[in-house]
Amino acid sequence: MRKALFALALPLVLAACAAPQGGMPRAASLGSGPLTAQSLIGAAPAAISARLGAPDFRRTEPSAEIWQYGGRDCSLFLYFYGEEGARHVDARKLEGGATDKDQCLASVIAKRIAPVS
């Protein structure tokens, strides 16, 4: 009986030890490699703003935060829930409708590094 109880309890104990403090997954950093829309998923807000700068627009709701970055021809939206980092990325054309997320991210980056005349 003790062996069976131990066998059932061991995975739970190991999982608890492996979980970050508070039981929630920690948001990841972005590193210095090339950015893709997929690489933003799970990234911490501080890591994203370190690479892209402050968002052009930020909306805070009780359980979520939405960041908007403007590109030359699109808007990139990042959705945060809790402390898990970005959970969803969306891209929209300026005239409306969905657009490619990676192309929009490239447009955001290009707009932000373009020289100001």
VENWONOR-V595480 format. One record per residue. N is the residue number from 0. PHI is phi in whole degrees, -180 to 180 (999 if undefined). OMEGA is omega in radians with two decimals (* if undefined). D_LAST is the distance of its C-alpha to the last C-alpha in Angstrom with 1 decimal. Layout:
N;PHI;OMEGA;D_LAST  N;PHI;OMEGA;D_LAST
This chain:
0;999;3.13;77.0  1;-64;3.14;75.0  2;-64;3.13;73.6  3;-66;3.11;72.4  4;-65;3.12;70.8  5;-63;-3.13;69.1  6;-64;3.11;67.9  7;-77;-3.07;66.4  8;-81;-3.06;64.8  9;-57;3.13;63.3  10;-60;3.12;60.4  11;-67;3.12;59.5  12;-65;3.13;59.7  13;-64;3.11;57.5  14;-65;3.13;54.9  15;-66;3.12;54.8  16;-69;-3.09;54.3  17;-81;-3.09;51.4  18;-71;3.05;49.6  19;-62;-3.14;46.8  20;-54;-3.14;47.8  21;89;3.10;48.2  22;78;-3.14;49.0  23;-99;3.06;45.4  24;-63;3.11;43.3  25;-86;3.09;40.6  26;-73;-3.07;37.0  27;-93;3.02;35.7  28;-91;-3.10;32.8  29;-96;-3.07;30.4  30;71;-3.08;30.6  31;-115;-3.14;28.0  32;-73;3.12;28.8  33;-65;3.14;26.8  34;-89;2.97;26.4  35;-131;3.09;28.2  36;-59;-3.13;29.1  37;-66;-3.13;32.6  38;-69;3.10;31.6  39;-77;3.14;30.2  40;-66;-3.13;33.7  41;88;-3.12;35.5  42;-76;3.13;32.6  43;-69;3.10;32.5  44;-54;3.14;29.8  45;-64;3.13;28.9  46;-69;3.13;28.5  47;-68;-3.13;26.3  48;-68;3.06;24.0  49;-67;-3.12;23.9  50;-91;-3.06;22.6  51;-108;-3.04;20.5  52;87;3.13;19.6  53;-69;3.10;21.0  54;-66;3.09;21.6  55;-71;-3.13;19.9  56;-147;3.11;23.4  57;-134;3.11;26.7  58;-121;-3.13;30.1  59;-113;3.07;33.2  60;-122;-3.08;36.7  61;-55;-3.08;40.0  62;-119;-3.09;40.2  63;-152;3.01;36.7  64;-136;-3.12;33.0  65;-120;3.09;30.4  66;-111;3.07;26.8  67;-124;3.03;24.1  68;-117;3.12;20.9  69;-93;3.00;18.7  70;-98;3.14;17.6  71;-69;-3.08;16.0  72;-135;-3.08;19.5  73;-159;3.01;21.7  74;-126;3.11;22.7  75;-105;-3.12;24.4  76;-114;3.07;27.2  77;-119;-3.10;29.1  78;-115;3.13;32.5  79;-116;3.06;34.2  80;-130;-3.13;37.9  81;65;-3.08;39.5  82;-107;-3.07;38.6  83;-88;-3.07;38.7  84;88;-3.13;35.0  85;-63;-3.11;33.2  86;-106;-3.11;35.9  87;-152;3.07;34.2  88;-125;3.10;30.9  89;-137;3.11;30.2  90;-133;-3.11;27.4  91;-133;3.02;27.1  92;-67;3.12;25.4  93;-63;3.12;23.4  94;-87;3.11;26.1  95;105;3.14;28.8  96;96;-3.11;30.9  97;-72;3.05;30.8  98;-143;-3.13;28.6  99;-64;-3.07;28.7  100;-67;-3.13;27.9  101;-68;3.08;26.8  102;-65;3.11;24.4  103;-67;3.10;22.9  104;-60;3.10;22.6  105;-61;3.10;20.8  106;-66;3.08;18.4  107;-62;-3.13;17.9  108;-63;-3.14;17.4  109;-61;-3.14;14.9  110;-66;-3.08;12.8  111;-77;-3.13;13.1  112;-101;3.14;12.3  113;-67;3.11;9.3  114;-66;3.11;6.3  115;-93;-3.11;3.8  116;-104;*;0.0
